Every structure is written in structure tokens, then in C-alpha cells.
Amino acid sequence: MRIEHVGLWVHDLEQMKAFYQTMFQATAGELYENHKKGFQSYFLTFEEGARLEIMHQDSEMDGLAVKGQYAHLALSVGSEAMVDELVAKFQAQGLPLLNGPRVTGDGYYEAVVQDPEQNLIGLRFQSVKLVL
């Protein structure tokens, strides 16, 4: 079993699409629209095949897109240097670094940042193999 995709309510669909394309080289599919419901979404595909669906629906936004609708999104990157590079890119855009970079108790080199709509993103690289 694998997670097919994660859905995220957003206020500004185009801004968030551009953000994930720029920061993580995600590839956006075609805009999906349901005019009857006022719903729009994009599926964003990452290099390793994971997908994020960013969604907007005017009637739903008041209750749903307050600091996002997931606890966090953890993205595995290729090295500690990549974690540091992404942190620098976030900070250069004025986006906050909330935690790290640090080595976690379960052996990851990790930093926690926020996207433009304050959703938490964990940037992770498994730097230490733990023996249990």
C-alpha cells in the first residue's frame, strides 16, 4: 500500500502552484475545475512520484484553509546539503524557519519551514541509520 496523494486546501491556488514548482521542482497537471461547485485544483507531481493536490473552493475556504488541513508535509531530500540549500531558499523568500536544521531522535537531518499559507513542511534526509 502507498499513499496516492495528499490534498491541501489553499487560498491562492496559482501562488501555491508556483511556490511548489519553484521550491521543489513539482510538475503541475492541468487545472481541474468543477464550475457547479466552484472547485479548482492542481495535482503536483514530485520527481520520485509523490503527488500533492492543492485545492480551492470558495464556499469551503472559511473553515478549511486556516493554517492548512494537514499537520505537516514531510519531503525526503537527497542529502544534508539539500536540506540546508532549501532552508536558504525559504529564508531568501522571507519564509520562516521554524526548527532546525538538526538531527532528530529517529536519525533524520531535518528542518521545519512554512509555505506562503503557513502550512508546515519538514525537509528531511535520513542521515543516521539507527539500530534498534
GUSE-318066 format. One record per residue (C-alpha): residue in one letter; x negated, y, z. Coordinates in steps of 0.5 Angstrom, whole numbers, padded with zeros to 4 digits, always signed. Each point is the difference from the previous one (the first is absolute). Layout:
AXYZ ...
***
This chain:
M+0000+0000+0000 R-0002+0007-0001 I+0003+0007+0000 E+0002+0002-0006 H+0000+0008+0001 V+0002+0005+0006 G+0005+0005-0001 L-0001+0007+0002 W+0005+0006+0001 V-0003+0006-0002 H+0002+0008-0001 D-0004+0002-0006 L-0001-0006-0005 E-0004+0003-0005 Q-0005+0003+0005 M-0001-0007+0004 K-0001-0004-0007 A-0005+0005-0002 F-0003-0001+0007 Y-0001-0008+0000 Q-0002+0001-0007 T-0006+0005+0002 M-0002-0003+0006 F+0001-0008-0001 Q+0000+0000-0008 A+0007-0003+0000 T+0003-0001-0006 A+0008+0002-0001 G+0005-0003-0003 E+0006+0003-0004 L+0004+0005+0004 Y+0007-0004+0002 E+0006+0004+0001 N+0007-0002+0002 H+0004+0006-0001 K+0006-0002+0003 K-0003-0001+0007 G-0005+0006-0001 F-0006-0005+0001 Q-0007+0000-0003 S-0006-0004+0001 Y-0007-0002-0003 F-0004-0006+0001 L-0007+0001+0001 T-0005-0006-0001 F-0007+0000+0003 E-0006-0004-0003 E+0001-0006+0004 G+0007-0001-0002 A+0004+0003+0006 R+0006+0005-0001 L+0003+0006+0003 E+0007+0002-0002 I+0001+0007+0002 M+0007+0002+0000 H+0004+0007+0001 Q+0008+0000+0000 D+0003+0007+0002 S+0005-0003+0005 E-0005-0004+0004 M-0005+0004+0001 D+0002+0004+0006 G+0000-0006+0004 L-0005-0004-0003 A-0007+0003-0002 V-0001+0003+0006 K-0008-0002+0001 G+0002-0006-0005 Q+0003-0006+0001 Y-0005-0005+0002 A-0005+0000+0006 H-0006+0000-0005 L-0003-0002-0006 A-0007-0003+0000 L-0004+0000-0006 S-0006-0005-0001 V-0006+0003-0003 G-0007-0003-0002 S-0005+0003+0005 E-0001+0004+0006 A-0003+0006-0005 M+0007+0000-0004 V+0004+0001+0007 D-0005+0006+0001 E+0001+0002-0007 L+0008+0000+0000 V-0001+0004+0007 A-0004+0005-0003 K+0005+0001-0006 F+0006+0000+0005 Q-0003+0005+0004 A-0002+0004-0006 Q+0007+0001-0002 G+0002+0002+0007 L+0003-0006+0002 P-0001-0002+0008 L-0005-0006+0002 L+0004-0003+0006 N-0005-0005+0002 G-0007-0003-0002 P-0004-0002-0003 R-0001-0005+0005 V-0001-0008+0000 T+0007-0003+0003 G+0000-0005+0005 D+0002-0005-0005 G-0006+0002-0004 Y+0002+0005-0005 Y-0003+0006-0002 E+0006+0005+0000 A+0002+0007-0001 V+0007+0002+0001 V+0003+0006-0004 Q+0006+0003-0002 D+0003+0001-0007 P+0003+0007-0002 E+0007-0002+0003 Q-0003-0002+0007 N+0000-0008-0002 L-0006-0004+0004 I-0005-0003-0005 G-0005-0005+0003 L-0006+0000-0004 R-0004-0007+0002 F-0006-0004-0002 Q-0001-0007+0004 S-0007+0002+0002 V-0001-0006+0005 K+0002-0007+0000 L+0003-0002+0007 V-0001-0007+0002 L+0006-0002+0005 
***
